[in-house]
Amino acid sequence: MMAFLMRFLHRDGDDANAAKGESLHARRMLWQLRRYMIALLASVTVFCILQCIIDATATRTVVVADRSLDAGTVLGVSDIAVVEAPAFDALDNALVSTDKAIGLITQMPLEEGDILLASSVKATPKVGEQQTVIDVRLAAGQHPFALGTVVELRSMNACTEQARASPDGCVVSTRAIVMAEPRLDDSGASLTAMALDVDEAMAVLKAQEQGALIAAMARA
């Protein structure tokens, strides 16, 4: 269509005068039509230029890390910020509201300014390599830990070769990550899903056969 209009606008003037019977009114109408076409083409050109400028400068709101964050960090208000970023298609999965980010858990280390994507933060912690998830039976009366909290698991029974003695009990796991809210089993015991190394998981399963375990915040 554009090619046809350009050919129409650049026709040799002799073609317009070829017909001897063409009236002055018809020639004026033809000239006005050409002026309208030129104006239309100019408008389309300006629109295309403006659209390119808008596309190049368009932004969108995204949530970024406000400081360096380790994997497994539960996001709080002080951990995140909202900024404007170029509206690239690659950011379609970026978080756009702090309300949706608070409480999520980082699945990988993040540097200050990194954009939070749906793949980098989730509602549950990431299970690391050589780790497994088991149900840990905790002693009654313990307050639940937030998801992603790293705890030590201790038993009040005698230590085995796989455990470490402590004044507060026998440490059967030095790093267990809370994966879910506590729930009750059929017997009424409190079970909490935790991720930990395979060797420690075996020690925990063996220790909780002799009694419920106690969870404490892990040493930094």
C-alpha positions in Angstrom: 0.0 0.0 0.0 2.8 2.4 0.9 4.6 1.6 -2.4 1.4 2.4 -4.3 1.0 5.7 -2.5 4.6 6.7 -3.3 4.1 5.8 -7.0 0.9 7.8 -7.0 2.5 10.9 -5.4 5.4 10.9 -7.8 3.6 10.3 -11.0 4.8 12.5 -13.8 2.7 15.7 -14.1 2.2 15.0 -17.8 0.1 11.9 -16.9 -2.4 14.2 -15.1 -2.7 16.5 -18.1 -2.8 13.7 -20.7 -6.5 13.6 -20.8 -7.6 16.7 -22.7 -11.1 16.5 -21.4 -10.0 16.7 -17.8 -11.7 19.6 -16.1 -10.1 22.2 -13.9 -12.2 20.9 -11.0 -10.8 17.4 -11.4 -7.2 18.7 -11.5 -7.8 20.6 -8.3 -9.4 17.5 -6.6 -6.3 15.5 -7.7 -4.0 18.1 -6.2 -5.9 18.2 -3.0 -5.8 14.4 -2.8 -2.1 14.4 -3.2 -1.7 17.0 -0.4 -3.8 14.8 1.9 -1.7 11.8 1.0 1.5 13.7 1.7 0.1 14.8 5.1 -1.0 11.3 5.9 2.4 9.9 5.1 4.1 12.6 7.2 1.8 11.8 10.1 2.5 8.0 9.9 6.2 8.7 9.9 6.0 11.0 12.9 3.9 8.3 14.7 6.4 5.6 14.0 9.3 7.8 15.2 7.4 8.6 18.4 6.5 5.0 19.0 10.2 4.0 18.7 11.1 6.7 21.2 8.4 5.5 23.6 9.5 1.9 23.3 13.1 2.8 23.9 12.3 4.9 27.0 9.4 2.9 28.5 10.0 1.6 32.1 8.4 -0.7 34.5 8.4 -1.1 38.3 10.5 -4.0 39.6 11.7 -5.1 43.0 15.5 -5.4 43.6 17.7 -6.5 46.4 18.6 -3.5 48.6 21.8 -5.3 49.9 23.7 -8.5 49.3 21.6 -11.5 50.3 22.7 -15.1 50.9 20.7 -18.0 49.5 18.0 -19.0 52.0 17.4 -15.5 53.2 13.8 -14.8 54.2 13.1 -11.4 52.6 12.1 -8.5 54.9 11.3 -4.9 54.3 14.9 -3.8 54.8 16.2 -6.4 52.2 14.3 -5.0 49.1 13.5 -1.8 47.2 11.4 -0.7 44.3 13.0 0.9 41.2 12.1 1.7 37.6 13.8 -0.5 35.0 13.6 -0.6 31.1 10.5 -2.5 30.0 12.3 -5.4 28.5 10.4 -8.7 27.8 13.1 -10.5 29.9 11.6 -8.8 33.0 8.1 -10.2 32.5 8.8 -12.6 35.5 10.1 -9.9 37.8 8.4 -9.1 41.0 6.6 -5.7 40.9 5.5 -5.2 44.5 7.2 -5.4 47.8 4.1 -6.9 49.3 4.5 -10.0 47.1 8.2 -10.2 47.9 8.2 -10.0 51.7 8.4 -13.4 53.3 9.7 -15.2 50.2 13.0 -17.0 50.4 16.0 -16.4 48.1 17.0 -19.5 46.1 20.5 -18.1 45.2 22.9 -15.4 46.4 21.8 -12.0 45.3 23.9 -8.8 45.0 22.6 -5.3 45.8 20.6 -4.1 42.8 19.8 -7.6 41.4 16.2 -7.8 40.2 14.0 -10.3 42.0 12.6 -12.8 39.5 10.1 -15.6 40.1 12.9 -18.1 39.7 15.2 -16.4 42.3 12.7 -16.2 45.2 10.1 -18.7 46.2 7.8 -19.5 49.1 9.9 -22.5 50.2 13.7 -22.8 50.7 15.8 -24.4 48.0 17.1 -27.9 48.8 20.8 -28.0 48.2 23.0 -30.6 46.6 23.5 -33.7 48.8 20.6 -32.8 50.9 17.3 -34.5 51.6 14.0 -33.4 53.3 12.7 -35.4 56.3 10.0 -34.9 58.9 11.7 -34.1 62.3 9.8 -34.8 65.5 10.3 -31.9 67.8 9.6 -31.9 71.6 6.3 -30.4 72.7 6.3 -26.7 73.7 8.7 -25.4 71.1 7.6 -22.3 69.2 7.7 -22.8 65.4 10.5 -21.3 63.4 10.0 -19.2 60.3 10.5 -20.9 56.9 14.1 -20.9 55.9 15.4 -20.7 59.4 18.6 -22.7 59.9 18.6 -24.6 63.2 20.6 -27.1 65.1 18.9 -30.3 66.2 19.8 -31.7 69.6 18.9 -34.9 71.5 18.9 -35.3 75.2 20.0 -38.9 74.8 23.6 -40.2 74.8 25.6 -39.1 71.8 26.6 -41.6 69.1 29.6 -41.5 66.9 27.7 -39.3 64.4 26.7 -36.7 66.9 28.6 -34.0 68.8 28.4 -33.5 72.6 27.1 -30.1 73.8 26.2 -28.8 77.3 22.6 -28.4 76.0 22.4 -31.9 74.6 23.8 -34.1 71.8 23.9 -32.2 68.5 22.7 -34.6 65.7 22.5 -31.9 63.0 24.4 -28.6 62.8 22.4 -27.2 59.9 18.8 -28.1 59.3 16.7 -25.8 57.2 13.0 -25.4 58.1 11.0 -26.2 55.0 7.4 -26.0 56.2 5.1 -25.1 59.1 4.8 -27.8 61.8 1.9 -30.3 61.5 0.6 -33.0 63.8 0.8 -36.7 62.9 -1.8 -39.3 63.8 -0.4 -39.7 67.3 -0.5 -35.9 67.9 3.3 -35.4 67.7 4.6 -32.3 66.0 6.5 -32.9 62.8 8.4 -30.2 60.9 9.9 -30.8 57.4 13.6 -29.9 57.3 16.3 -30.1 54.7 19.7 -31.4 55.8 22.7 -33.4 54.6 22.1 -37.0 54.1 24.5 -38.2 56.8 22.9 -35.9 59.3 19.4 -37.0 58.2 20.3 -40.6 59.0 21.6 -39.5 62.5 18.4 -37.5 63.1 16.1 -40.4 62.1 18.0 -42.7 64.5 18.0 -40.2 67.3 14.3 -39.4 67.2 13.5 -43.0 67.5 14.6 -42.6 71.1 12.8 -39.4 71.7 11.8 -36.0 70.3 14.5 -33.5 69.4 15.0 -29.9 70.4 15.7 -27.3 67.7 17.9 -24.2 68.4 19.1 -21.4 66.2 22.2 -22.5 64.4 25.5 -20.7 65.2 26.3 -18.0 62.6 
